[in-house]
Amino acid sequence: MVQLPQENSIFTRTVRRAAGEDRLSHAVILTGRGDLTAAARFLAAAHVCEGADRPCLRCPACSKVLRGIHPDVITAGNDDGKDLSVEALRALRSDAFIQPNEGACKVFLFPDCRRLTVQDQNVLLKLVEEGPGYAAFLFCAENPGVLLPTVRSRCVELAVRP
């Protein structure tokens, strides 16, 4: 199970407020020195939650996200610590246009944006700009400067504190 952000943190309150008002952004850069992957999972849960108070962290969808097994929450990356291949990103781009399996939204997590090359980011740029309305992209970057200005300009930045 993922160690979630503190319930009363600014980040948690911001996500819950945006989810409650149906104003979750489709493209978010999570920045700072906190646990960005846990914050991304919390935000992904807000996107797919079936409960009234999103994310409820109790419904089947939230439970699957927190266990890393939700079919509509896809983590981009590989376990060998290498940069992502352009072919893998192109496959991800194709997958983004396939309807979600269980929910109304498909969420793509990028846990370490330092691994995205300039070419990778250019492949993703058009998808972030013109992707399907049911797709969301969550970028984890301790320093948002690792992302191209063109990518950053299409995203909302949320700070995650330790």
Backbone as CSV, one residue per row, in Angstrom:
resi,resn,N_x,N_y,N_z,CA_x,CA_y,CA_z,C_x,C_y,C_z
1,MET,0.842,-1.177,0.000,0.000,0.000,0.000,0.887,1.241,0.000
2,VAL,0.458,2.265,-0.675,1.198,3.510,-0.824,1.063,4.363,0.431
3,GLN,2.151,5.023,0.838,2.095,5.986,1.935,1.523,7.280,1.381
4,LEU,0.305,7.612,1.780,-0.405,8.762,1.213,0.037,10.071,1.839
5,PRO,-0.206,11.171,1.111,0.067,12.488,1.705,-0.786,12.681,2.954
6,GLN,-0.332,13.519,3.862,-1.077,13.786,5.097,-2.459,14.315,4.781
7,GLU,-3.458,13.842,5.518,-4.853,14.192,5.267,-5.090,15.695,5.314
8,ASN,-4.428,16.396,6.197,-4.690,17.829,6.347,-3.680,18.705,5.604
9,SER,-2.894,18.115,4.713,-1.902,18.906,3.976,-2.592,19.799,2.949
10,ILE,-1.887,20.842,2.563,-2.414,21.746,1.538,-2.674,20.971,0.251
11,PHE,-1.760,20.072,-0.097,-1.913,19.269,-1.306,-3.219,18.462,-1.259
12,THR,-3.443,17.759,-0.169,-4.642,16.919,-0.037,-5.908,17.763,-0.101
13,ARG,-5.910,18.875,0.602,-7.093,19.758,0.579,-7.330,20.319,-0.825
14,THR,-6.267,20.675,-1.524,-6.394,21.210,-2.880,-6.991,20.166,-3.822
15,VAL,-6.485,18.937,-3.751,-6.994,17.866,-4.613,-8.460,17.568,-4.299
16,ARG,-8.787,17.446,-3.024,-10.181,17.148,-2.649,-11.129,18.272,-3.088
17,ARG,-10.692,19.517,-2.934,-11.537,20.637,-3.340,-11.763,20.608,-4.855
18,ALA,-10.699,20.426,-5.624,-10.815,20.389,-7.087,-11.684,19.208,-7.533
19,ALA,-11.513,18.054,-6.901,-12.329,16.881,-7.254,-13.789,17.123,-6.917
20,GLY,-14.045,17.723,-5.764,-15.415,18.007,-5.350,-16.123,18.979,-6.272
21,GLU,-15.359,19.841,-6.915,-15.917,20.824,-7.851,-15.782,20.364,-9.304
22,ASP,-15.377,19.104,-9.509,-15.144,18.551,-10.854,-14.213,19.433,-11.674
23,ARG,-13.126,19.873,-11.035,-12.161,20.745,-11.699,-10.749,20.159,-11.663
24,LEU,-10.639,18.832,-11.658,-9.313,18.225,-11.691,-8.698,18.460,-13.069
25,SER,-7.474,18.931,-13.081,-6.788,19.191,-14.337,-6.401,17.879,-15.013
26,HIS,-6.375,17.894,-16.316,-5.975,16.713,-17.073,-4.451,16.585,-17.161
27,ALA,-3.731,17.618,-16.783,-2.275,17.589,-16.856,-1.704,18.311,-15.639
28,VAL,-0.978,17.555,-14.805,-0.464,18.099,-13.548,1.012,17.732,-13.401
29,ILE,1.797,18.699,-12.955,3.181,18.439,-12.569,3.222,18.496,-11.048
30,LEU,3.617,17.401,-10.433,3.774,17.337,-8.983,5.230,17.648,-8.681
31,THR,5.461,18.709,-7.914,6.817,19.166,-7.660,7.105,19.158,-6.164
32,GLY,8.369,19.293,-5.823,8.760,19.408,-4.429,9.561,18.226,-3.953
33,ARG,9.749,18.167,-2.639,10.594,17.137,-2.045,9.805,16.069,-1.299
34,GLY,8.489,16.119,-1.404,7.671,15.096,-0.770,7.666,13.827,-1.602
35,ASP,6.867,12.854,-1.205,6.744,11.592,-1.933,5.836,11.834,-3.143
36,LEU,6.453,12.154,-4.258,5.707,12.536,-5.451,4.897,11.369,-6.016
37,THR,5.421,10.172,-5.939,4.693,9.012,-6.454,3.439,8.762,-5.629
38,ALA,3.537,8.870,-4.321,2.359,8.702,-3.468,1.338,9.799,-3.756
39,ALA,1.821,11.021,-3.945,0.920,12.126,-4.265,0.240,11.875,-5.614
40,ALA,0.985,11.349,-6.576,0.410,11.052,-7.892,-0.655,9.962,-7.775
41,ARG,-0.429,8.960,-6.949,-1.432,7.903,-6.744,-2.690,8.487,-6.084
42,PHE,-2.514,9.379,-5.130,-3.648,10.031,-4.477,-4.454,10.824,-5.514
43,LEU,-3.763,11.571,-6.350,-4.431,12.351,-7.389,-5.082,11.438,-8.421
44,ALA,-4.421,10.347,-8.782,-5.018,9.378,-9.715,-6.288,8.789,-9.116
45,ALA,-6.250,8.494,-7.823,-7.448,7.966,-7.147,-8.588,8.975,-7.229
46,ALA,-8.277,10.251,-7.102,-9.312,11.284,-7.214,-9.946,11.266,-8.600
47,HIS,-9.161,10.959,-9.616,-9.679,10.920,-10.990,-10.631,9.737,-11.221
48,VAL,-10.379,8.603,-10.590,-11.170,7.398,-10.879,-12.113,6.998,-9.753
49,CYS,-12.105,7.728,-8.650,-12.898,7.388,-7.462,-14.391,7.284,-7.783
50,GLU,-15.027,6.302,-7.157,-16.462,6.086,-7.315,-17.251,6.608,-6.119
51,GLY,-16.555,7.123,-5.116,-17.203,7.610,-3.903,-17.668,9.048,-4.040
52,ALA,-18.343,9.506,-3.016,-18.875,10.871,-3.024,-17.786,11.897,-2.696
53,ASP,-16.910,11.589,-1.761,-15.841,12.497,-1.327,-14.543,12.024,-1.974
54,ARG,-14.229,12.564,-3.168,-13.112,12.051,-3.945,-11.787,12.639,-3.502
55,PRO,-10.759,11.836,-3.378,-10.808,10.386,-3.380,-11.231,9.868,-2.008
56,CYS,-12.144,8.901,-2.024,-12.640,8.370,-0.748,-11.638,7.405,-0.118
57,LEU,-10.784,6.807,-0.941,-9.760,5.850,-0.526,-10.357,4.560,0.034
58,ARG,-11.662,4.356,-0.156,-12.333,3.150,0.343,-13.030,2.355,-0.760
59,CYS,-13.420,3.015,-1.836,-14.158,2.324,-2.902,-13.215,1.357,-3.632
60,PRO,-13.781,0.432,-4.410,-12.932,-0.510,-5.149,-11.926,0.180,-6.074
61,ALA,-12.343,1.262,-6.736,-11.432,1.956,-7.655,-10.239,2.543,-6.900
62,CYS,-10.505,3.239,-5.800,-9.406,3.814,-5.003,-8.487,2.714,-4.484
63,SER,-9.068,1.642,-4.005,-8.283,0.529,-3.481,-7.342,-0.031,-4.545
64,LYS,-7.846,-0.179,-5.759,-7.005,-0.688,-6.847,-5.875,0.283,-7.175
65,VAL,-6.176,1.577,-7.196,-5.135,2.570,-7.482,-4.033,2.489,-6.427
66,LEU,-4.428,2.430,-5.171,-3.443,2.419,-4.093,-2.602,1.145,-4.087
67,ARG,-3.172,0.050,-4.594,-2.417,-1.211,-4.689,-1.654,-1.317,-5.999
68,GLY,-1.845,-0.342,-6.884,-1.128,-0.342,-8.158,-1.673,-1.312,-9.179
69,ILE,-2.971,-1.653,-9.093,-3.531,-2.641,-10.011,-4.747,-2.132,-10.785
70,HIS,-5.015,-0.845,-10.747,-6.171,-0.324,-11.485,-5.830,-0.319,-12.978
71,PRO,-6.689,-0.916,-13.818,-6.361,-1.013,-15.243,-6.355,0.326,-15.981
72,ASP,-6.954,1.354,-15.397,-6.990,2.660,-16.054,-5.970,3.636,-15.496
73,VAL,-5.099,3.173,-14.617,-4.016,4.004,-14.080,-2.713,3.335,-14.502
74,ILE,-2.058,3.945,-15.460,-0.883,3.354,-16.099,0.362,4.132,-15.698
75,THR,1.362,3.417,-15.203,2.631,4.040,-14.850,3.584,3.880,-16.017
76,ALA,4.053,4.993,-16.536,4.995,4.974,-17.655,6.387,4.773,-17.096
77,GLY,7.059,3.775,-17.573,8.414,3.556,-17.117,8.788,2.103,-17.163
78,ASN,10.026,1.884,-16.824,10.525,0.526,-16.744,11.329,0.413,-15.462
79,ASP,11.604,-0.785,-15.070,12.264,-1.006,-13.784,13.784,-0.999,-13.862
80,ASP,14.334,-0.830,-15.052,15.785,-0.906,-15.158,16.483,0.437,-14.942
81,GLY,15.714,1.495,-14.671,16.293,2.791,-14.376,16.757,3.565,-15.595
82,LYS,16.489,3.047,-16.781,16.907,3.731,-18.004,15.829,4.695,-18.470
83,ASP,16.233,5.575,-19.395,15.267,6.484,-20.003,14.193,5.680,-20.717
84,LEU,13.018,6.270,-20.828,11.937,5.627,-21.560,12.254,5.669,-23.046
85,SER,11.875,4.628,-23.749,12.098,4.631,-25.195,10.983,5.403,-25.878
86,VAL,11.307,5.986,-27.013,10.305,6.705,-27.790,9.226,5.728,-28.237
87,GLU,9.605,4.482,-28.527,8.623,3.477,-28.929,7.631,3.212,-27.796
88,ALA,8.120,3.147,-26.570,7.230,2.931,-25.418,6.271,4.109,-25.263
89,LEU,6.759,5.311,-25.471,5.896,6.486,-25.375,4.887,6.548,-26.509
90,ARG,5.282,6.099,-27.679,4.326,6.057,-28.795,3.239,5.025,-28.517
91,ALA,3.605,3.898,-27.910,2.607,2.891,-27.528,1.672,3.460,-26.462
92,LEU,2.231,4.207,-25.530,1.416,4.862,-24.500,0.457,5.855,-25.149
93,ARG,0.945,6.586,-26.120,0.104,7.544,-26.833,-1.057,6.832,-27.517
94,SER,-0.797,5.699,-28.131,-1.876,4.918,-28.760,-2.857,4.419,-27.715
95,ASP,-2.340,3.960,-26.583,-3.186,3.451,-25.502,-4.095,4.540,-24.947
96,ALA,-3.636,5.768,-24.969,-4.440,6.875,-24.442,-5.751,7.034,-25.202
97,PHE,-5.783,6.619,-26.458,-6.991,6.775,-27.267,-7.921,5.566,-27.184
98,ILE,-7.560,4.588,-26.366,-8.447,3.450,-26.102,-9.273,3.805,-24.870
99,GLN,-10.581,3.634,-24.951,-11.486,3.993,-23.854,-11.053,3.335,-22.541
100,PRO,-11.308,3.989,-21.408,-10.991,3.392,-20.110,-11.726,2.066,-19.923
101,ASN,-11.130,1.162,-19.157,-11.712,-0.155,-18.909,-12.829,-0.128,-17.880
102,GLU,-12.595,0.573,-16.770,-13.539,0.508,-15.643,-14.167,1.846,-15.292
103,GLY,-13.468,2.901,-15.495,-13.957,4.194,-15.033,-14.197,5.159,-16.170
104,ALA,-14.377,6.396,-15.800,-14.606,7.441,-16.791,-13.304,8.076,-17.244
105,CYS,-12.199,7.728,-16.591,-10.926,8.399,-16.846,-9.795,7.385,-16.937
106,LYS,-8.800,7.709,-17.749,-7.578,6.926,-17.851,-6.452,7.854,-17.410
107,VAL,-5.637,7.413,-16.471,-4.604,8.264,-15.886,-3.224,7.676,-16.184
108,PHE,-2.337,8.521,-16.663,-0.976,8.108,-16.966,-0.028,8.805,-15.995
109,LEU,0.745,7.997,-15.252,1.697,8.518,-14.262,3.110,8.454,-14.828
110,PHE,3.832,9.539,-14.650,5.242,9.599,-15.032,6.025,9.857,-13.745
111,PRO,6.500,8.788,-13.076,7.070,8.927,-11.736,8.421,9.630,-11.659
112,ASP,9.146,9.736,-12.764,10.455,10.387,-12.713,10.704,11.101,-14.038
113,CYS,10.361,12.360,-14.092,10.471,13.114,-15.343,11.911,13.372,-15.771
114,ARG,12.861,13.115,-14.886,14.263,13.235,-15.299,14.579,12.207,-16.376
115,ARG,13.790,11.154,-16.449,14.013,10.089,-17.434,13.369,10.392,-18.788
116,LEU,12.672,11.513,-18.898,12.059,11.903,-20.167,13.019,12.791,-20.940
117,THR,13.446,12.326,-22.091,14.336,13.127,-22.928,13.520,14.221,-23.623
118,VAL,14.207,15.121,-24.287,13.541,16.174,-25.051,12.644,15.536,-26.109
119,GLN,13.144,14.516,-26.780,12.356,13.829,-27.804,11.110,13.190,-27.183
120,ASP,11.263,12.555,-26.004,10.113,11.966,-25.302,9.054,13.024,-25.013
121,GLN,9.513,14.153,-24.503,8.577,15.212,-24.136,7.858,15.774,-25.352
122,ASN,8.545,15.839,-26.469,7.900,16.307,-27.686,6.843,15.324,-28.172
123,VAL,7.099,14.029,-27.977,6.091,13.011,-28.313,4.861,13.201,-27.426
124,LEU,5.079,13.491,-26.153,3.976,13.656,-25.204,3.242,14.985,-25.354
125,LEU,3.904,15.997,-25.846,3.328,17.340,-25.896,1.986,17.366,-26.628
126,LYS,1.949,16.805,-27.807,0.706,16.832,-28.586,-0.390,16.043,-27.871
127,LEU,-0.018,14.960,-27.205,-1.004,14.160,-26.470,-1.591,14.955,-25.306
128,VAL,-0.743,15.674,-24.597,-1.224,16.504,-23.486,-2.123,17.617,-24.029
129,GLU,-1.751,18.174,-25.170,-2.535,19.260,-25.769,-3.856,18.794,-26.361
130,GLU,-3.809,17.685,-27.098,-4.949,17.293,-27.913,-5.442,15.886,-27.626
131,GLY,-5.070,15.325,-26.496,-5.493,13.968,-26.162,-6.986,13.885,-25.893
132,PRO,-7.484,12.682,-25.721,-8.915,12.516,-25.460,-9.299,13.129,-24.119
133,GLY,-10.541,13.560,-24.013,-11.022,14.211,-22.801,-11.001,13.335,-21.568
134,TYR,-10.932,12.027,-21.742,-10.929,11.108,-20.601,-9.514,10.746,-20.144
135,ALA,-8.489,11.355,-20.716,-7.108,11.031,-20.344,-6.523,12.123,-19.456
136,ALA,-5.781,11.695,-18.430,-5.098,12.620,-17.525,-3.630,12.209,-17.439
137,PHE,-2.764,13.201,-17.258,-1.323,12.971,-17.242,-0.734,13.600,-15.989
138,LEU,-0.053,12.786,-15.195,0.520,13.242,-13.934,2.033,13.079,-14.007
139,PHE,2.729,14.197,-13.988,4.185,14.210,-14.103,4.806,14.489,-12.740
140,CYS,5.717,13.635,-12.305,6.429,13.828,-11.038,7.819,14.383,-11.342
141,ALA,8.072,15.586,-10.847,9.357,16.230,-11.097,9.714,17.074,-9.884
142,GLU,10.705,16.617,-9.118,11.146,17.390,-7.963,11.407,18.831,-8.378
143,ASN,12.039,18.992,-9.533,12.287,20.310,-10.116,11.564,20.367,-11.456
144,PRO,10.545,21.216,-11.597,9.795,21.248,-12.859,10.635,21.689,-14.046
145,GLY,11.818,22.253,-13.795,12.697,22.680,-14.869,13.211,21.540,-15.729
146,VAL,13.043,20.281,-15.298,13.459,19.155,-16.138,12.497,18.955,-17.304
147,LEU,11.330,19.585,-17.218,10.358,19.495,-18.304,10.484,20.710,-19.214
148,LEU,10.221,20.501,-20.489,10.274,21.600,-21.450,9.250,22.670,-21.095
149,PRO,9.564,23.924,-21.358,8.600,25.000,-21.090,7.262,24.770,-21.798
150,THR,7.299,24.168,-22.979,6.053,23.914,-23.704,5.178,22.897,-22.975
151,VAL,5.793,21.903,-22.346,5.033,20.927,-21.555,4.517,21.593,-20.284
152,ARG,5.400,22.313,-19.597,5.003,22.985,-18.348,3.850,23.950,-18.566
153,SER,3.837,24.622,-19.706,2.794,25.616,-19.942,1.408,25.004,-20.121
154,ARG,1.346,23.712,-20.352,0.060,23.051,-20.529,-0.394,22.298,-19.286
155,CYS,0.366,22.444,-18.212,0.089,21.710,-16.981,-0.157,22.656,-15.811
156,VAL,-0.821,22.136,-14.814,-0.975,22.813,-13.526,0.125,22.258,-12.626
157,GLU,0.772,23.118,-11.859,1.806,22.655,-10.911,1.214,22.571,-9.520
158,LEU,1.459,21.447,-8.857,1.052,21.261,-7.460,2.277,20.905,-6.647
159,ALA,2.531,21.648,-5.586,3.679,21.381,-4.726,3.319,20.314,-3.696
160,VAL,4.275,19.409,-3.475,4.112,18.353,-2.483,5.203,18.546,-1.448
161,ARG,4.808,18.750,-0.220,5.771,18.964,0.862,5.988,17.670,1.621
162,PRO,7.204,17.485,2.163,7.465,16.267,2.947,6.592,16.201,4.184
